[in-house]
Amino acid sequence: MSEPASISASIAGRYALAIFELSSDSKTIPALEADVAALRAALASSSDLRDLTVSPVYTRDEQMKVVAELAGKMGLSSAMSNGLQLMAAKRRLFTLPQLLVALNDLIADHKGEVTAEVTSASELSAAQAKALAETLHKQTGKTVKLDTAVDESLIGGMIVKLGSRMIDTSIRSKLATLKNAMKEVG
């Protein structure tokens, strides 16, 4: 991770923890989860919102005003709304994407869930996805959500990333291992 990204994640992590704890204390975590999903969708679909969060052209007051209007229109929880207001006041809105990731992780941990990133050579069927999720559940003891992607260059098999663990059963990886072994022999 580069230094600026690390700093942004650190800043966002502190705000995320504060927002999460306020939501936890007021027993509004489901509302916070909806806020995170809504803000992710808004960031993905609105270039104006993305510009507002990163552009130095907008003043602190302009950012605070827009965030207040946005929170009202989106019906954000008070913890999220107040957190965003504070971030705007401190000129920290540039960390909004990292904030949403951190909040998502905190919510998932609170619910006993973990997300596995699965990259496969072809799209997983519903039965395959269910079997994989159940296998990972047995290993972790947590409910596993799958974040799937397709990479045809894997040829076959899949790569599963779960936390700090990675399991690579792809044909591409096995061929690379075989190629290295052949180089050592000859």
Residue pairs with C-beta under 8 A, 6 or more apart in sequence:
1 9
8 94
8 95
8 98
9 95
9 98
9 102
11 92
11 95
11 98
12 95
12 96
12 98
12 99
12 101
12 102
13 98
13 102
15 83
15 86
15 87
15 92
15 95
15 99
16 99
16 102
16 103
16 106
17 102
17 106
18 83
19 32
19 79
19 80
19 83
19 99
19 103
20 29
20 32
20 103
20 106
20 107
20 110
22 79
22 82
22 83
23 29
23 31
23 32
23 77
23 79
23 80
24 110
26 78
26 79
28 77
28 79
29 107
29 110
31 77
32 77
32 79
32 80
32 103
32 107
33 107
35 74
35 76
35 77
35 80
36 80
36 100
36 103
36 104
36 107
38 74
38 76
39 74
39 76
39 80
39 96
39 100
40 100
42 49
42 70
42 74
43 49
43 50
43 53
43 96
43 97
43 100
49 70
52 58
52 62
52 63
52 66
52 93
53 93
53 94
53 96
54 93
54 94
58 66
60 88
60 89
60 91
63 88
63 91
63 93
64 85
64 88
64 89
66 88
67 81
67 84
67 85
67 87
67 88
67 93
68 81
68 85
70 76
70 84
71 80
71 81
71 84
71 85
72 81
76 84
83 99
84 93
84 96
86 92
87 93
87 95
87 96
87 99
108 114
108 115
108 145
111 143
112 142
112 143
113 142
113 143
113 144
113 145
114 136
114 140
114 142
114 143
114 144
114 145
114 162
114 163
115 144
115 145
115 146
115 147
116 132
116 133
116 136
116 144
116 145
116 146
116 147
116 160
116 161
116 162
117 147
117 149
117 160
117 161
117 162
118 124
118 132
118 146
118 147
118 148
118 149
118 158
118 159
118 160
118 161
119 148
119 149
119 150
119 151
119 154
119 158
119 159
120 148
120 149
120 150
120 151
120 154
120 157
120 158
120 159
121 150
121 151
121 152
121 154
121 155
121 156
121 157
121 158
121 170
121 171
122 150
122 152
123 148
123 150
124 132
124 146
124 148
124 158
129 146
129 148
132 146
132 160
133 144
133 145
133 146
136 144
136 160
136 162
137 143
137 144
140 162
144 162
153 172
154 170
154 171
154 172
154 173
155 170
155 171
155 172
155 175
156 170
156 171
157 168
157 169
157 170
157 171
157 172
157 173
157 174
158 169
158 170
159 166
159 167
159 168
159 169
159 170
159 173
160 166
160 167
160 169
